Amino acid sequence: MKTNSVQAENSVFFQQLDICCQKIAQKIGQENIAEWKNSDYISLNRLLHRETKVNLSENTLKRIFGKLKTSTRYYPQKATRDALAQFIGFRDWYEFELLHQVSVEKPVPEQVGTAQPSPAKPKDKKKKQTFYLSMLVLFVLGLVGLIYLYTQHSQVTNVQLICLNPNGQSPHSAIFKLGVKGALKEDPSLFTIDFADARLRRAKFSDSLINHYYETPGRYFPVLYYRGTALDTTSVYLQSEGWSSIATLQHDTTRVYPIQRNESENASYHHVTSTEVLHAGVDTSKTFFVSFANVKPTNISADHLEFSSFIKTSANRPGVRCSQTDIIIYGEKDWHSFGIIKPQCAAWAAFKFSELSQDGGKTDLRALGHDLSKGGNLRVRIENQNVHIFINNREIFKTRYTRPIGKFMGIKIVFAGIGSFRDFKLHDLKTGEIF
């Protein structure tokens, strides 16, 4: 009996996993999984990491999708299942399971002997109908109860996320606690926090406090979850001393590499050399990114500003083919970001302006496809939540968001490989205040 129970449980899980895999295939536009090649799994690895910050190797993906055959089917761990579910728009695997219920057919017992069963009598038929109706009622009641319990679990109203020391300079250890009005009835370990810096996806409140180490300047918006449902958010603000430069390696969220730059005679020119990156400890034969951040409080409105700069992205080098640059504008309540990338790599383009976000994997963002490896003048104008992006005085992109993000709190410019910028200017369109 126990063996049959385990087989039934695994059967349900693998049916749900197959549904999830098919939805992933539909999302990336490659619905016939049987025809996938190695390049498709490599591409999926990149897309998953970009959206969930979880790195699943090509071999792991092949085992999940059934490409690599084993004696028993591969059963991925919970963090992996959560990443797959998040990639197709669910909070975690629990929510995906809840919304994709499947049933297991009970095995039909073998008939002993060769005697043919006698025709069902009318009385027996009525009993069967009553039985099936009762089972249907129980199933509906069970489903309603499950939804009710899930809703109740999600409705926690007396808990908020508090950061005891939200302001500082990088690096910074931020201490978080649960702010509770009245008594905490729920198990603290059911509360988790996403630190919003891509280094650690979630951490549980097993103790009264959680201490997290932030390494780079910026404004972060960590989120508190209860059973996978977002409850509250707060902010952590790390300022810089002027323009700071930090390198990171692709797929490595365990550390960063501060770069000691030789200040040029031209204070408006910002760049690093390959030698400086190498001396910082970066393996320059791999894909790496260099960010320049200038983060400090201002009275400039992040919803009414204009900035411009001459941007030059990396030339082709090991690990750099798309030569992209990403711009991040920090506000009090949220942030803006967008990337400029070579036209042939537009599938990796993305933008976020307050609540509005899109990526090139699902949207036509060829407007953000431009080669700046030889340099170009970039200008961004945000006025009354209307966004206009110009390259060499030609408008290439525009959109509109609805939720203001408040005061401008800083900016970060990120390059894949070695890039540079000069003549950076930013001012408030209403007050004229200069950053």
C-alpha positions as CSV (number, residue, x, y, z in Angstrom):
1,M,0.0,0.0,0.0
2,K,2.8,2.4,0.9
3,T,4.5,1.8,-2.5
4,N,1.3,2.5,-4.4
5,S,0.9,5.7,-2.4
6,V,4.4,6.9,-3.2
7,Q,4.0,6.0,-6.9
8,A,0.7,8.0,-6.9
9,E,2.3,11.0,-5.3
10,N,5.2,10.9,-7.8
11,S,2.8,10.5,-10.7
12,V,0.9,13.7,-9.6
13,F,4.2,15.6,-9.3
14,F,5.6,14.5,-12.7
15,Q,2.3,15.4,-14.4
16,Q,2.5,18.9,-12.9
17,L,6.2,19.1,-13.8
18,D,5.3,18.2,-17.4
19,I,2.7,20.9,-17.5
20,C,5.2,23.4,-16.1
21,C,7.8,22.4,-18.8
22,Q,5.3,22.8,-21.5
23,K,4.3,26.3,-20.3
24,I,8.0,27.2,-20.3
25,A,8.4,25.9,-23.8
26,Q,5.4,28.0,-24.9
27,K,6.8,31.1,-23.3
28,I,10.1,30.8,-25.1
29,G,8.4,29.9,-28.4
30,Q,9.9,26.4,-28.7
31,E,6.8,24.2,-28.0
32,N,8.2,21.0,-29.4
33,I,10.5,20.0,-26.6
34,A,11.4,16.7,-28.3
35,E,13.2,18.7,-31.0
36,W,15.2,20.9,-28.6
37,K,19.0,21.1,-29.2
38,N,21.8,21.8,-26.8
39,S,21.6,25.5,-27.8
40,D,18.0,25.7,-26.7
41,Y,18.9,24.5,-23.2
42,I,21.8,27.0,-23.0
43,S,19.4,29.8,-24.1
44,L,16.8,28.7,-21.4
45,N,19.6,28.7,-18.8
46,R,20.3,32.4,-19.6
47,L,16.6,33.4,-19.6
48,L,16.0,31.6,-16.3
49,H,18.9,33.3,-14.6
50,R,18.0,36.7,-16.0
51,E,14.4,36.5,-14.6
52,T,14.9,34.5,-11.4
53,K,18.6,34.9,-10.6
54,V,18.8,31.1,-10.2
55,N,21.4,29.4,-12.3
56,L,20.3,25.9,-13.6
57,S,22.9,24.1,-15.7
58,E,22.1,22.8,-19.1
59,N,22.4,19.2,-17.8
60,T,20.0,19.9,-14.9
61,L,17.5,21.4,-17.4
62,K,18.0,18.3,-19.7
63,R,17.1,16.0,-16.8
64,I,14.1,18.1,-15.9
65,F,12.8,18.1,-19.5
66,G,13.6,14.5,-20.0
67,K,16.4,14.9,-22.5
68,L,18.8,13.0,-20.4
69,K,17.3,9.6,-19.6
70,T,18.0,8.0,-16.1
71,S,16.7,4.8,-14.5
72,T,14.4,6.9,-12.3
73,R,13.0,10.3,-13.4
74,Y,14.9,13.3,-11.9
75,Y,13.1,15.0,-9.0
76,P,14.3,18.6,-8.7
77,Q,14.7,20.2,-5.3
78,K,12.3,22.9,-4.1
79,A,14.4,25.9,-5.0
80,T,14.6,24.6,-8.6
81,R,10.9,24.0,-8.8
82,D,10.3,27.5,-7.4
83,A,12.5,29.1,-10.1
84,L,10.6,27.2,-12.8
85,A,7.3,28.4,-11.5
86,Q,8.5,32.0,-11.1
87,F,9.7,32.0,-14.7
88,I,6.1,31.4,-16.0
89,G,4.6,34.0,-13.7
90,F,3.8,32.2,-10.4
91,R,5.1,33.2,-6.9
92,D,6.5,29.7,-6.3
93,W,5.9,26.0,-6.9
94,Y,3.2,25.8,-4.2
95,E,1.0,28.4,-6.0
96,F,1.6,26.5,-9.3
97,E,0.6,23.2,-7.7
98,L,-2.5,24.8,-6.3
99,L,-3.7,26.2,-9.6
100,H,-2.8,23.0,-11.6
101,Q,-4.4,20.2,-9.7
102,V,-4.2,16.8,-11.4
103,S,-5.7,13.4,-10.5
104,V,-4.3,9.9,-10.4
105,E,-6.3,7.0,-11.8
106,K,-6.5,4.1,-9.3
107,P,-5.2,0.8,-10.8
108,V,-7.9,-1.7,-11.7
109,P,-7.5,-4.9,-9.6
110,E,-6.9,-8.0,-11.7
111,Q,-9.8,-10.4,-12.1
112,V,-9.3,-13.9,-10.6
113,G,-10.3,-16.7,-12.9
114,T,-11.9,-16.4,-16.3
115,A,-15.6,-16.0,-15.3
116,Q,-17.2,-13.0,-17.0
117,P,-18.8,-10.3,-14.7
118,S,-22.5,-10.4,-14.6
119,P,-24.4,-7.4,-16.0
120,A,-24.9,-4.6,-13.5
121,K,-28.3,-4.6,-11.8
122,P,-30.3,-1.3,-11.7
123,K,-29.8,-1.2,-7.9
124,D,-26.0,-1.5,-8.3
125,K,-26.1,1.3,-10.9
126,K,-27.9,3.6,-8.6
127,K,-25.4,2.9,-5.8
128,K,-22.5,3.8,-8.2
129,Q,-24.2,7.1,-9.2
130,T,-24.7,7.9,-5.5
131,F,-21.0,7.1,-4.8
132,Y,-19.7,9.2,-7.6
133,L,-21.9,12.1,-6.6
134,S,-20.7,11.9,-3.1
135,M,-17.0,11.8,-4.2
136,L,-17.7,14.9,-6.4
137,V,-19.2,16.8,-3.5
138,L,-16.3,15.9,-1.2
139,F,-13.8,17.0,-3.9
140,V,-15.5,20.3,-4.3
141,L,-15.7,20.9,-0.5
142,G,-12.0,19.9,-0.2
143,L,-11.0,22.3,-3.0
144,V,-13.1,25.1,-1.4
145,G,-11.5,24.3,2.0
146,L,-8.0,24.4,0.5
147,I,-8.6,27.7,-1.2
148,Y,-10.0,29.1,2.1
149,L,-7.0,27.9,4.1
150,Y,-4.6,29.3,1.5
151,T,-6.4,32.7,1.6
152,Q,-6.4,32.7,5.4
153,H,-2.7,32.0,5.4
154,S,-2.0,34.9,3.1
155,Q,-4.0,37.4,5.1
156,V,-1.5,38.4,7.7
157,T,-2.2,42.0,8.6
158,N,-0.3,42.7,11.8
159,V,3.2,42.1,10.6
160,Q,5.6,44.5,8.7
161,L,9.2,44.4,7.7
162,I,11.5,46.8,9.6
163,C,15.1,47.6,8.8
164,L,16.9,48.8,12.0
165,N,19.7,50.6,10.0
166,P,18.5,51.3,6.5
167,N,21.0,54.0,5.6
168,G,24.8,53.8,5.1
169,Q,27.6,53.5,2.6
170,S,28.7,50.3,0.8
171,P,29.5,47.8,2.0
172,H,26.7,47.7,4.6
173,S,25.2,45.1,7.0
174,A,21.5,45.8,7.2
175,I,19.5,44.3,10.2
176,F,15.9,43.2,9.6
177,K,13.2,42.3,12.1
178,L,9.5,41.6,12.0
179,G,7.4,44.4,13.4
180,V,4.3,42.9,15.0
181,K,1.2,44.6,16.3
182,G,-0.1,42.5,19.1
183,A,0.8,38.8,19.3
184,L,2.4,36.8,16.5
185,K,0.2,33.8,15.9
186,E,2.1,32.5,12.9
187,D,5.3,30.5,12.9
188,P,8.2,33.0,12.3
189,S,10.0,30.5,10.1
190,L,7.1,30.8,7.6
191,F,8.1,34.4,6.9
192,T,10.9,34.9,4.3
193,I,12.6,37.9,2.9
194,D,13.9,38.7,-0.6
195,F,16.8,41.2,-0.2
196,A,16.4,42.5,-3.7
197,D,20.1,42.5,-4.5
198,A,20.2,39.1,-6.4
199,R,22.7,37.7,-4.0
200,L,20.4,35.6,-1.8
201,R,16.9,34.8,-3.1
202,R,15.2,34.2,0.2
203,A,16.0,33.8,3.9
204,K,13.7,32.6,6.7
205,F,13.0,34.4,9.9
206,S,14.0,31.4,12.0
207,D,15.4,33.9,14.6
208,S,14.2,37.3,15.7
209,L,16.7,39.2,13.5
210,I,18.2,38.7,10.0
211,N,21.5,40.4,9.1
212,H,22.2,40.9,5.4
213,Y,25.4,42.1,3.8
214,Y,24.9,44.6,0.9
215,E,28.1,45.2,-1.2
216,T,27.3,47.8,-3.8
217,P,25.8,51.3,-3.7
218,G,22.2,51.7,-4.6
219,R,18.6,51.8,-3.2
220,Y,17.1,48.4,-2.5
221,F,13.6,47.4,-1.8
222,P,13.6,44.1,0.1
223,V,10.2,42.3,0.3
224,L,8.7,40.3,3.1
225,Y,6.7,37.1,2.2
226,Y,4.5,34.9,4.2
227,R,3.9,31.4,2.6
228,G,5.0,32.9,-0.7
229,T,2.7,35.9,-0.6
230,A,4.2,39.4,-0.5
231,L,3.2,41.2,2.7
232,D,5.4,44.3,3.0
233,T,8.5,46.1,1.7
234,T,11.0,48.6,3.0
235,S,14.1,50.3,1.6
236,V,17.9,50.1,2.2
237,Y,19.9,53.0,0.9
238,L,23.7,52.8,0.3
239,Q,25.4,55.9,-0.8
240,S,28.7,56.3,-2.6
241,E,31.5,58.8,-2.4
242,G,31.3,60.3,-5.8
243,W,31.5,57.8,-8.7
244,S,32.5,54.3,-7.5
245,S,33.4,51.4,-9.8
246,I,32.8,47.8,-9.1
247,A,33.1,44.6,-11.2
248,T,31.1,41.4,-11.0
249,L,31.3,38.1,-12.8
250,Q,28.3,36.6,-14.6
251,H,26.4,33.9,-12.6
252,D,28.5,34.7,-9.5
253,T,26.5,36.4,-6.8
254,T,28.9,35.5,-4.0
255,R,31.2,38.5,-4.3
256,V,32.0,41.8,-6.0
257,Y,35.3,43.3,-7.0
258,P,35.9,47.1,-6.1
259,I,38.2,48.7,-8.7
260,Q,40.9,51.2,-7.8
261,R,40.9,53.6,-10.7
262,N,43.6,56.0,-11.7
263,E,41.8,59.3,-11.8
264,S,42.2,60.9,-15.2
265,E,43.1,64.6,-15.7
266,N,39.6,65.0,-17.2
267,A,37.2,64.7,-14.3
268,S,34.3,64.2,-16.6
269,Y,35.7,61.1,-18.2
270,H,34.9,57.8,-16.4
271,H,36.5,54.5,-17.4
272,V,38.5,51.5,-16.2
273,T,41.3,49.6,-18.0
274,S,41.6,45.9,-18.4
275,T,44.7,46.0,-16.1
276,E,42.7,47.7,-13.3
277,V,40.0,45.1,-13.6
278,L,42.5,42.3,-13.5
279,H,44.2,43.8,-10.5
280,A,40.8,43.8,-8.7
281,G,40.8,40.0,-8.9
282,V,38.5,39.5,-11.9
283,D,39.2,36.7,-14.4
284,T,39.0,38.9,-17.6
285,S,38.7,35.8,-19.8
286,K,35.2,35.3,-18.5
287,T,32.1,37.4,-18.9
288,F,32.2,40.3,-16.4
289,F,30.4,43.6,-15.8
290,V,31.7,47.0,-14.6
291,S,29.3,49.4,-12.9
292,F,29.8,53.1,-12.1
293,A,27.5,54.4,-9.4
294,N,26.9,57.8,-8.0
295,V,24.4,57.5,-5.2
296,K,23.4,60.4,-2.9
297,P,20.2,62.1,-1.8
298,T,18.9,65.1,-3.8
299,N,15.8,67.2,-4.2
300,I,15.6,66.4,-7.9
301,S,12.4,64.7,-9.0
302,A,13.0,61.3,-10.6
303,D,9.8,61.8,-12.6
304,H,10.9,65.2,-14.0
305,L,14.5,65.0,-15.0
306,E,16.9,64.9,-18.0
307,F,20.3,63.4,-18.3
308,S,22.8,63.1,-21.1
309,S,26.2,61.5,-21.6
310,F,28.6,60.3,-24.3
311,I,28.5,56.5,-23.9
312,K,31.0,54.0,-25.3
313,T,30.4,50.3,-24.8
314,S,32.8,47.5,-24.9
315,A,34.4,46.2,-28.0
316,N,34.2,42.5,-28.7
317,R,36.2,40.5,-26.2
318,P,35.9,37.1,-24.4
319,G,32.4,36.8,-23.0
320,V,31.2,40.1,-24.6
321,R,29.4,40.0,-27.9
322,C,26.2,42.1,-27.3
323,S,28.2,45.1,-25.9
324,Q,25.3,46.3,-23.8
325,T,25.0,49.1,-21.2
326,D,22.3,49.3,-18.5
327,I,21.1,52.5,-16.9
328,I,19.5,52.4,-13.4
329,I,17.9,55.5,-11.9
330,Y,17.1,55.2,-8.2
331,G,14.0,56.9,-6.7
332,E,12.5,57.1,-3.2
333,K,9.8,54.6,-3.9
334,D,11.0,52.6,-6.9
335,W,13.5,52.7,-9.7
336,H,13.8,53.1,-13.5
337,S,16.1,50.9,-15.7
338,F,16.8,50.2,-19.3
339,G,19.5,48.7,-21.5
340,I,21.0,49.6,-24.9
341,I,22.3,46.6,-26.7
342,K,23.5,45.6,-30.2
343,P,20.6,45.1,-32.6
344,Q,21.3,41.4,-33.2
345,C,20.9,40.9,-29.4
346,A,17.6,42.7,-29.0
347,A,16.1,39.5,-27.5
348,W,18.0,40.4,-24.3
349,A,16.8,44.0,-24.2
350,A,14.7,45.1,-21.2
351,F,13.3,48.1,-19.5
352,K,11.5,49.0,-16.2
353,F,10.0,52.4,-15.5
354,S,8.3,52.3,-12.1
355,E,5.5,49.7,-12.3
356,L,5.9,49.2,-16.1
357,S,8.4,46.5,-17.2
358,Q,9.0,44.5,-20.4
359,D,11.8,42.3,-21.8
360,G,12.8,41.4,-25.3
361,G,12.1,37.7,-24.8
362,K,8.4,38.4,-24.9
363,T,8.1,41.9,-26.5
364,D,9.5,43.6,-29.6
365,L,12.2,45.8,-28.2
366,R,14.3,46.4,-31.3
367,A,14.0,50.1,-30.6
368,L,16.6,49.6,-27.8
369,G,19.0,47.8,-30.2
370,H,21.9,50.1,-31.0
371,D,25.7,49.5,-31.3
372,L,27.5,52.0,-29.1
373,S,30.9,50.3,-29.2
374,K,32.2,53.3,-31.2
375,G,30.4,55.8,-28.9
376,G,27.2,57.8,-29.1
377,N,25.3,60.6,-27.3
378,L,22.6,59.2,-25.0
379,R,19.9,61.5,-23.7
380,V,16.9,60.5,-21.5
381,R,14.1,62.9,-20.7
382,I,11.4,62.0,-18.1
383,E,8.6,64.5,-17.8
384,N,5.2,63.9,-16.1
385,Q,5.8,60.1,-16.2
386,N,6.5,60.3,-20.0
387,V,9.8,58.7,-21.0
388,H,11.8,59.7,-24.1
389,I,15.2,58.2,-25.0
390,F,17.4,59.7,-27.7
391,I,20.7,58.5,-29.3
392,N,22.6,61.1,-31.3
393,N,19.6,63.5,-31.0
394,R,17.2,61.0,-32.6
395,E,14.4,59.7,-30.5
396,I,14.5,55.9,-30.4
397,F,12.0,55.0,-27.7
398,K,9.2,56.4,-25.6
399,T,6.7,55.1,-23.1
400,R,4.6,56.2,-20.1
401,Y,4.2,54.9,-16.6
402,T,1.6,55.9,-14.0
403,R,3.2,55.6,-10.5
404,P,5.7,58.3,-9.5
405,I,8.9,57.2,-7.8
406,G,9.7,60.4,-5.9
407,K,13.0,62.1,-5.4
408,F,16.1,61.1,-7.4
409,M,18.4,59.2,-5.2
410,G,21.3,58.2,-7.5
411,I,22.3,56.5,-10.8
412,K,24.2,53.5,-11.9
413,I,25.7,52.9,-15.3
414,V,26.7,49.2,-16.0
415,F,28.8,47.9,-18.9
416,A,29.4,44.4,-20.1
417,G,33.2,44.3,-20.3
418,I,35.1,47.6,-20.6
419,G,33.0,50.7,-21.3
420,S,33.3,54.4,-20.6
421,F,31.2,57.6,-20.4
422,R,32.0,61.3,-20.3
423,D,30.3,64.7,-20.1
424,F,27.6,63.3,-17.8
425,K,24.8,65.9,-17.0
426,L,21.6,65.5,-15.0
427,H,19.1,68.2,-13.9
428,D,15.6,68.7,-12.7
429,L,13.3,69.9,-15.5
430,K,11.2,72.0,-13.0
431,T,13.6,73.5,-10.6
432,G,16.8,73.4,-12.6
433,E,18.7,71.7,-9.7
434,I,21.9,70.0,-11.1
435,F,23.2,66.7,-9.9
